[in-house]
């Protein structure tokens, strides 16, 4: 019974994520093939470079892509974008590298 409660909670969280409200980023995620794009506006601020990895089918049942986002100041972040059932995309989570063994 407890396991099904966790599964239901996870499904609710997946469904409540907001869709990306950025036409250029959405078009890029739908069509890119290993080339980077620079976005004047984005969820991460202005003038960022985004490089999307190949799409993959995630355990959640959604199509996802790992993103590398480079800020104008040189900082780089890793994110995951996943496609919702209606075809729009959402930023699923940030990827942070941690030392081995650290949770």
OpenMM code with the backbone's topology and positions (N, CA, C; nanometers):
from openmm import Vec3, app, unit

residues = "UNK UNK UNK UNK UNK UNK UNK UNK UNK UNK UNK UNK UNK UNK UNK UNK UNK UNK UNK UNK UNK UNK UNK UNK UNK UNK UNK UNK UNK UNK UNK UNK UNK UNK UNK UNK UNK UNK UNK UNK UNK UNK UNK UNK UNK UNK UNK UNK UNK UNK UNK UNK UNK UNK UNK UNK UNK UNK UNK UNK UNK UNK UNK UNK UNK UNK UNK UNK UNK UNK UNK UNK UNK UNK UNK UNK UNK UNK UNK UNK UNK UNK UNK UNK UNK UNK UNK UNK UNK UNK UNK UNK UNK UNK UNK UNK UNK UNK UNK UNK UNK UNK UNK".split()
positions = [
    Vec3(0.0813, -0.1184, 0.0000),
    Vec3(0.0000, 0.0000, 0.0000),
    Vec3(0.0864, 0.1259, 0.0000),
    Vec3(0.1940, 0.1277, 0.0762),
    Vec3(0.2812, 0.2450, 0.0808),
    Vec3(0.3473, 0.2702, -0.0536),
    Vec3(0.3838, 0.1632, -0.1249),
    Vec3(0.4485, 0.1800, -0.2554),
    Vec3(0.3547, 0.2463, -0.3548),
    Vec3(0.2265, 0.2090, -0.3525),
    Vec3(0.1334, 0.2711, -0.4468),
    Vec3(0.1135, 0.4187, -0.4130),
    Vec3(0.1198, 0.4541, -0.2857),
    Vec3(0.1100, 0.5943, -0.2471),
    Vec3(0.2252, 0.6751, -0.3028),
    Vec3(0.3449, 0.6192, -0.3012),
    Vec3(0.4606, 0.6876, -0.3578),
    Vec3(0.4440, 0.7028, -0.5082),
    Vec3(0.3972, 0.5979, -0.5729),
    Vec3(0.3783, 0.6030, -0.7181),
    Vec3(0.2756, 0.7095, -0.7537),
    Vec3(0.1671, 0.7167, -0.6784),
    Vec3(0.0657, 0.8179, -0.7067),
    Vec3(0.1191, 0.9578, -0.6853),
    Vec3(0.1984, 0.9767, -0.5812),
    Vec3(0.2547, 1.1077, -0.5541),
    Vec3(0.3475, 1.1486, -0.6678),
    Vec3(0.4286, 1.0550, -0.7167),
    Vec3(0.5200, 1.0870, -0.8248),
    Vec3(0.4415, 1.1259, -0.9507),
    Vec3(0.3369, 1.0549, -0.9826),
    Vec3(0.2572, 1.0873, -1.0994),
    Vec3(0.1971, 1.2262, -1.0868),
    Vec3(0.1511, 1.2623, -0.9688),
    Vec3(0.0945, 1.3952, -0.9489),
    Vec3(0.1987, 1.5031, -0.9697),
    Vec3(0.3202, 1.4809, -0.9214),
    Vec3(0.4267, 1.5788, -0.9390),
    Vec3(0.4613, 1.5957, -1.0861),
    Vec3(0.4642, 1.4857, -1.1613),
    Vec3(0.4963, 1.4952, -1.3032),
    Vec3(0.3913, 1.5763, -1.3764),
    Vec3(0.2667, 1.5589, -1.3419),
    Vec3(0.1601, 1.6271, -1.4115),
    Vec3(0.1485, 1.7746, -1.3781),
    Vec3(0.2088, 1.8186, -1.2688),
    Vec3(0.1922, 1.9565, -1.2268),
    Vec3(0.3068, 2.0462, -1.2715),
    Vec3(0.4021, 1.9946, -1.3449),
    Vec3(0.5138, 2.0768, -1.3892),
    Vec3(0.4686, 2.1713, -1.4995),
    Vec3(0.5090, 2.2979, -1.4919),
    Vec3(0.4650, 2.3934, -1.5934),
    Vec3(0.5347, 2.3701, -1.7272),
    Vec3(0.4617, 2.3939, -1.8335),
    Vec3(0.5186, 2.3835, -1.9675),
    Vec3(0.6114, 2.5025, -1.9914),
    Vec3(0.7117, 2.4826, -2.0745),
    Vec3(0.8021, 2.5908, -2.1130),
    Vec3(0.7227, 2.6908, -2.1957),
    Vec3(0.7288, 2.8160, -2.1562),
    Vec3(0.6579, 2.9224, -2.2270),
    Vec3(0.7592, 3.0021, -2.3089),
    Vec3(0.8268, 2.9339, -2.4025),
    Vec3(0.9283, 2.9967, -2.4850),
    Vec3(0.9266, 2.9271, -2.6208),
    Vec3(0.8730, 2.9953, -2.7220),
    Vec3(0.8544, 2.9347, -2.8533),
    Vec3(0.9872, 2.8892, -2.9131),
    Vec3(1.0916, 2.9715, -2.9054),
    Vec3(1.2204, 2.9361, -2.9648),
    Vec3(1.2791, 2.8110, -2.8991),
    Vec3(1.2704, 2.8005, -2.7665),
    Vec3(1.3225, 2.6832, -2.6969),
    Vec3(1.2408, 2.5596, -2.7315),
    Vec3(1.1095, 2.5726, -2.7367),
    Vec3(1.0242, 2.4591, -2.7718),
    Vec3(1.0542, 2.4102, -2.9128),
    Vec3(1.0671, 2.5016, -3.0083),
    Vec3(1.1006, 2.4620, -3.1451),
    Vec3(1.2360, 2.3936, -3.1508),
    Vec3(1.3317, 2.4458, -3.0765),
    Vec3(1.4646, 2.3847, -3.0726),
    Vec3(1.4571, 2.2424, -3.0181),
    Vec3(1.3853, 2.2223, -2.9093),
    Vec3(1.3746, 2.0888, -2.8504),
    Vec3(1.3045, 1.9911, -2.9447),
    Vec3(1.2102, 2.0392, -3.0234),
    Vec3(1.1379, 1.9541, -3.1174),
    Vec3(1.2197, 1.9166, -3.2402),
    Vec3(1.3169, 1.9994, -3.2781),
    Vec3(1.3826, 1.9797, -3.4072),
    Vec3(1.5342, 1.9695, -3.4058),
    Vec3(1.6014, 2.0014, -3.2976),
    Vec3(1.7475, 2.0080, -3.2999),
    Vec3(1.8120, 1.8712, -3.3188),
    Vec3(1.9289, 1.8747, -3.3814),
    Vec3(2.0059, 1.7526, -3.4062),
    Vec3(2.1522, 1.7748, -3.3716),
    Vec3(2.1837, 1.7928, -3.2482),
    Vec3(2.3218, 1.8044, -3.1989),
    Vec3(2.3891, 1.9356, -3.2362),
    Vec3(2.3115, 2.0391, -3.2612),
    Vec3(2.3700, 2.1711, -3.2783),
    Vec3(2.3193, 2.2589, -3.1643),
    Vec3(2.4008, 2.3539, -3.1255),
    Vec3(2.3626, 2.4448, -3.0177),
    Vec3(2.2837, 2.5614, -3.0752),
    Vec3(2.2077, 2.6260, -2.9900),
    Vec3(2.1357, 2.7471, -3.0279),
    Vec3(2.1547, 2.8509, -2.9183),
    Vec3(2.1510, 2.9767, -2.9553),
    Vec3(2.1556, 3.0859, -2.8585),
    Vec3(2.0155, 3.1448, -2.8507),
    Vec3(1.9647, 3.1537, -2.7287),
    Vec3(1.8294, 3.2053, -2.7054),
    Vec3(1.8374, 3.3441, -2.6436),
    Vec3(1.7700, 3.4396, -2.7059),
    Vec3(1.7675, 3.5764, -2.6526),
    Vec3(1.7003, 3.5799, -2.5162),
    Vec3(1.5929, 3.4991, -2.5004),
    Vec3(1.5266, 3.4844, -2.3714),
    Vec3(1.5101, 3.3359, -2.3439),
    Vec3(1.5142, 3.2988, -2.2178),
    Vec3(1.5033, 3.1578, -2.1803),
    Vec3(1.4650, 3.1475, -2.0334),
    Vec3(1.4314, 3.0264, -1.9863),
    Vec3(1.4041, 3.0076, -1.8430),
    Vec3(1.5269, 3.0341, -1.7555),
    Vec3(1.6456, 3.0399, -1.8170),
    Vec3(1.7707, 3.0587, -1.7424),
    Vec3(1.8271, 3.1980, -1.7575),
    Vec3(1.7536, 3.2865, -1.8243),
    Vec3(1.7997, 3.4231, -1.8437),
    Vec3(1.8255, 3.4529, -1.9904),
    Vec3(1.8733, 3.5750, -2.0185),
    Vec3(1.8940, 3.6153, -2.1576),
    Vec3(2.0267, 3.5648, -2.2152),
    Vec3(2.0275, 3.5485, -2.3467),
    Vec3(2.1482, 3.5192, -2.4240),
    Vec3(2.2237, 3.3954, -2.3775),
    Vec3(2.1516, 3.2868, -2.3518),
    Vec3(2.2175, 3.1620, -2.3138),
    Vec3(2.2315, 3.0722, -2.4361),
    Vec3(2.3353, 2.9912, -2.4331),
    Vec3(2.3533, 2.8897, -2.5372),
    Vec3(2.3026, 2.7578, -2.4829),
    Vec3(2.2191, 2.6887, -2.5609),
    Vec3(2.1625, 2.5611, -2.5192),
    Vec3(2.2048, 2.4540, -2.6183),
    Vec3(2.2538, 2.3423, -2.5655),
    Vec3(2.2891, 2.2260, -2.6472),
    Vec3(2.2097, 2.1081, -2.5926),
    Vec3(2.1239, 2.0498, -2.6759),
    Vec3(2.0412, 1.9363, -2.6344),
    Vec3(2.1032, 1.8062, -2.6848),
    Vec3(2.1089, 1.7080, -2.5959),
    Vec3(2.1538, 1.5743, -2.6336),
    Vec3(2.0417, 1.5031, -2.7078),
    Vec3(2.0709, 1.3854, -2.7598),
    Vec3(1.9702, 1.3036, -2.8268),
    Vec3(1.8524, 1.2779, -2.7336),
    Vec3(1.7341, 1.2726, -2.7891),
    Vec3(1.6150, 1.2408, -2.7108),
    Vec3(1.6208, 1.0947, -2.6662),
    Vec3(1.5649, 1.0663, -2.5498),
    Vec3(1.5574, 0.9290, -2.4987),
    Vec3(1.4228, 0.9083, -2.4316),
    Vec3(1.3841, 0.7832, -2.4205),
    Vec3(1.2581, 0.7468, -2.3572),
    Vec3(1.2869, 0.7195, -2.2104),
    Vec3(1.2353, 0.8026, -2.1217),
    Vec3(1.2630, 0.7935, -1.9783),
    Vec3(1.1720, 0.6914, -1.9113),
    Vec3(1.2095, 0.6499, -1.7919),
    Vec3(1.1296, 0.5550, -1.7143),
    Vec3(0.9919, 0.6119, -1.6811),
    Vec3(0.9792, 0.7435, -1.6833),
    Vec3(0.8504, 0.8090, -1.6565),
    Vec3(0.7532, 0.7915, -1.7730),
    Vec3(0.8031, 0.7391, -1.8854),
    Vec3(0.7201, 0.7218, -2.0035),
    Vec3(0.7237, 0.8415, -2.0975),
    Vec3(0.8059, 0.9403, -2.0645),
    Vec3(0.8132, 1.0613, -2.1456),
    Vec3(0.9416, 1.0631, -2.2285),
    Vec3(0.9391, 1.1380, -2.3372),
    Vec3(1.0593, 1.1656, -2.4147),
    Vec3(1.1323, 1.2794, -2.3451),
    Vec3(1.2610, 1.2607, -2.3190),
    Vec3(1.3393, 1.3621, -2.2484),
    Vec3(1.4684, 1.3900, -2.3239),
    Vec3(1.5286, 1.5040, -2.2916),
    Vec3(1.6576, 1.5420, -2.3483),
    Vec3(1.7402, 1.6080, -2.2393),
    Vec3(1.8667, 1.5712, -2.2323),
    Vec3(1.9580, 1.6381, -2.1405),
    Vec3(2.0062, 1.7653, -2.2084),
    Vec3(2.0092, 1.8746, -2.1333),
    Vec3(2.0488, 2.0042, -2.1867),
    Vec3(2.1745, 2.0548, -2.1179),
    Vec3(2.2609, 2.1161, -2.1953),
    Vec3(2.3740, 2.1896, -2.1403),
    Vec3(2.3461, 2.3362, -2.1679),
    Vec3(2.3361, 2.4153, -2.0622),
    Vec3(2.3018, 2.5565, -2.0736),
    Vec3(2.4232, 2.6385, -2.0320),
    Vec3(2.4738, 2.7197, -2.1255),
    Vec3(2.5912, 2.8038, -2.0992),
    Vec3(2.5487, 2.9495, -2.0889),
    Vec3(2.5793, 3.0087, -1.9750),
    Vec3(2.5483, 3.1486, -1.9496),
    Vec3(2.6526, 3.2383, -2.0171),
    Vec3(2.6198, 3.3641, -2.0451),
    Vec3(2.7177, 3.4562, -2.1036),
    Vec3(2.8427, 3.4751, -2.0169),
    Vec3(2.8296, 3.4569, -1.8839),
    Vec3(2.9443, 3.4733, -1.7945),
    Vec3(3.0344, 3.3492, -1.7900),
    Vec3(2.9997, 3.2446, -1.8690),
    Vec3(3.0828, 3.1243, -1.8757),
    Vec3(3.0351, 3.0095, -1.7889),
    Vec3(2.9407, 3.0324, -1.6976),
    Vec3(2.8870, 2.9243, -1.6152),
    Vec3(2.8049, 2.8297, -1.7017),
    Vec3(2.8181, 2.6997, -1.6740),
    Vec3(2.7432, 2.5981, -1.7474),
    Vec3(2.6634, 2.5144, -1.6496),
    Vec3(2.5386, 2.4850, -1.6861),
    Vec3(2.4504, 2.4034, -1.6038),
    Vec3(2.3951, 2.2897, -1.6879),
    Vec3(2.3598, 2.1802, -1.6216),
    Vec3(2.2962, 2.0663, -1.6866),
    Vec3(2.1513, 2.0596, -1.6396),
    Vec3(2.0597, 2.0377, -1.7325),
    Vec3(1.9175, 2.0282, -1.7017),
    Vec3(1.8574, 1.9123, -1.7806),
    Vec3(1.7385, 1.8708, -1.7411),
    Vec3(1.6623, 1.7712, -1.8152),
    Vec3(1.5316, 1.8366, -1.8580),
    Vec3(1.4990, 1.8251, -1.9865),
    Vec3(1.3698, 1.8703, -2.0379),
    Vec3(1.2932, 1.7476, -2.0834),
    Vec3(1.1659, 1.7394, -2.0477),
    Vec3(1.0830, 1.6255, -2.0867),
    Vec3(0.9561, 1.6759, -2.1545),
    Vec3(0.9100, 1.5959, -2.2488),
    Vec3(0.7905, 1.6325, -2.3246),
    Vec3(0.6659, 1.5847, -2.2517),
    Vec3(0.5679, 1.6729, -2.2434),
    Vec3(0.4409, 1.6406, -2.1815),
    Vec3(0.3495, 1.5736, -2.2832),
    Vec3(0.2412, 1.5146, -2.2356),
    Vec3(0.1478, 1.4444, -2.3244),
    Vec3(0.0907, 1.5341, -2.4337),
    Vec3(0.0759, 1.6630, -2.4061),
    Vec3(0.0189, 1.7548, -2.5048),
    Vec3(0.1225, 1.8039, -2.6068),
    Vec3(0.2474, 1.7539, -2.5963),
    Vec3(0.3523, 1.7898, -2.6910),
    Vec3(0.4412, 1.9035, -2.6471),
    Vec3(0.4010, 1.9784, -2.5435),
    Vec3(0.4867, 2.0853, -2.4927),
    Vec3(0.5983, 2.0236, -2.4085),
    Vec3(0.6947, 2.1050, -2.3721),
    Vec3(0.8101, 2.0583, -2.2936),
    Vec3(0.8096, 2.1249, -2.1571),
    Vec3(0.8727, 2.0587, -2.0608),
    Vec3(0.8894, 2.1130, -1.9267),
    Vec3(1.0324, 2.0859, -1.8814),
    Vec3(1.0846, 2.1757, -1.7996),
    Vec3(1.2160, 2.1509, -1.7402),
    Vec3(1.1908, 2.0603, -1.6210),
    Vec3(1.2360, 1.9365, -1.6329),
    Vec3(1.2067, 1.8347, -1.5333),
    Vec3(1.2880, 1.8550, -1.4060),
    Vec3(1.4172, 1.8715, -1.4224),
    Vec3(1.5024, 1.8911, -1.3044),
    Vec3(1.6400, 1.9361, -1.3481),
    Vec3(1.7135, 1.9930, -1.2544),
    Vec3(1.8517, 2.0309, -1.2783),
    Vec3(1.9398, 1.9127, -1.2446),
    Vec3(2.0485, 1.9005, -1.3157),
    Vec3(2.1468, 1.7974, -1.2838),
    Vec3(2.2647, 1.8649, -1.2164),
    Vec3(2.2996, 1.8156, -1.0999),
    Vec3(2.4143, 1.8698, -1.0289),
    Vec3(2.5109, 1.7565, -1.0046),
    Vec3(2.6359, 1.7787, -1.0387),
    Vec3(2.7351, 1.6759, -1.0132),
    Vec3(2.7806, 1.6866, -0.8685),
    Vec3(2.7820, 1.5716, -0.8033),
    Vec3(2.8251, 1.5658, -0.6639),
    Vec3(2.9388, 1.4667, -0.6519),
    Vec3(3.0259, 1.4851, -0.5533),
    Vec3(3.1333, 1.3876, -0.5345),
    Vec3(3.0763, 1.2483, -0.5089),
    Vec3(3.1485, 1.1476, -0.5524),
    Vec3(3.1056, 1.0092, -0.5355),
    Vec3(3.0752, 0.9813, -0.3886),
    Vec3(2.9610, 0.9186, -0.3640),
    Vec3(2.9232, 0.8810, -0.2284),
    Vec3(2.8435, 0.9863, -0.1538),
    Vec3(2.8394, 1.1103, -0.2061),
    Vec3(2.7631, 1.2160, -0.1399),
    Vec3(2.6199, 1.2142, -0.1905),
    Vec3(2.5227, 1.2221, -0.1011),
    Vec3(2.3819, 1.2233, -0.1404),
    Vec3(2.3230, 1.3597, -0.1314),
] * unit.nanometer
topology = app.Topology()
chain = topology.addChain("A")
for resn in residues:
    res = topology.addResidue(resn, chain)
    for name in ("N", "CA", "C"):
        topology.addAtom(name, app.Element.getBySymbol(name[0]), res)
